[in-house]
Amino acid sequence: MRSRICNRAAGFTIARGHATASILPSSASRQTWTKQEIQTIYDSPLLDLVFRAASVHRQHHDPSKIQLCTLMNIKSGGCSEDCSYCSQSSRYSTATVASRLVSIEPVIEAARRAKENGSTRFCMGAAWRDLAGRKRGFEKILEMVREVRGMGMEVCTTLGMLSPEQAKQLKEAGLTAYNHNLDTSREFYPSVITTRSYDERLDTIAAVREAGISVCSGGIIGLGESDCDRVGLVWEVANMPEHPESFPVNALVPIAGTPLENNEPVPHQTILRTIATARIAMPTTIIRLAAGRQTLSEAEQAMSFMAGANAIFTGDAMLTTPCSPWDEDKAMMERWGLQGMRSFEQERLSGHAPTGPAPPGPAPPGPASQLLNSDPQTNEVLPNV
């Protein structure tokens, strides 16, 4: 693990068992966070941090709802990028085999199966640096987007860098969200990737936002970064002109043949701190527990949900790493009193919802909504008496 000195908060003391929120900045949605403020939140005693994050979560979300997403690799391997964590790079000798873009029919079938199993967002990933010179492939992807959207599902893609015109075409096809992770802090980023700059990633995110597509952007924990870099990632995303609609938190799954194949697994408390800090800094954003979730125990996943995670990937596989299957996830959610979100249930996606009959009213909250004392009308946390 890399060592780097952080500027810790001066003059802040946090007493256990007291109202942490009273000495830390307000959790109201804002884009003016300082790194010192984010660092203070991240460094607070873990149980205080989780309690505060859970309180913020309940002010902005139904704590009994989890978004179920399914991801399909529609074009694997052969990528020209040198992302140190990725087995799809052509620069590394891995078990991933390069393939052509799949045809539309298998995508429709996979989306239909995902919907039948309760997933409401279907994501498609292609191992490309960008779409330059891929006109026919892009046209095929636009048709995939139209088909999946026609099923009433939210649809997301991750295709590398986009131009403003390409983002506009995806929007016109019905794309709900576009994933483009920052991966880590600006400072640590060159240690992980050299073939695409941090600003190029931000340019793609800006093109997506300006096209009216929801932004999905997060990072990877366990790249060899420090706590400062995890803080830097949250700070960067929380200060975007608009908070992303979703923030994926990935735990590195080391893959043989990649430069990071021997990295040690990150402890759950590190993942938990990242989730909780992101929840406080971005109250209305969906926080997605993504790659590496299958390594967490059920209790660790439940703690992550308590800290503010409210989306997961479920199904057959991620892009190149394992995924928890639908049956296991649905059984886990039932044990914990959790329910799946409906498509377009989020307030921020209401403008993306297809026209037609109004969806059924919200389901009654499950037992998870009573894990903390709260006002049943507002989900505002009440003091113990």
Secondary structure, DSSP 8 states (H G I E B T S, - for coil): ---------SS----TTS-GGGGS---SS-S---HHHHHHHHHS-HHHHHHHHHHHHHHHS-TTEEEEEEEEEEE-S-B----TT-TTBTTS--S--------HHHHHHHHHHHHHTT--EEEEEE--SB-TT-HHHHHHHHHHHHHHHHTT-EEEEE-SB--HHHHHHHHHHT--EEE---BS-TTTGGGT-SSS-HHHHHHHHHHHHHTT-EEE--EEE-SS--HHHHHHHHHHHHTSSS--SEEEEEE----TTSTTTT-----HHHHHHHHHHHHHHSTTSEEEE-TTGGGS-HHHHHHHHHTT--EEE-SSB-SSSB---HHHHHHHHHHTT-EE--TT-SGGGGGGS-SSS---------GGGGSS-B-TTT--B----
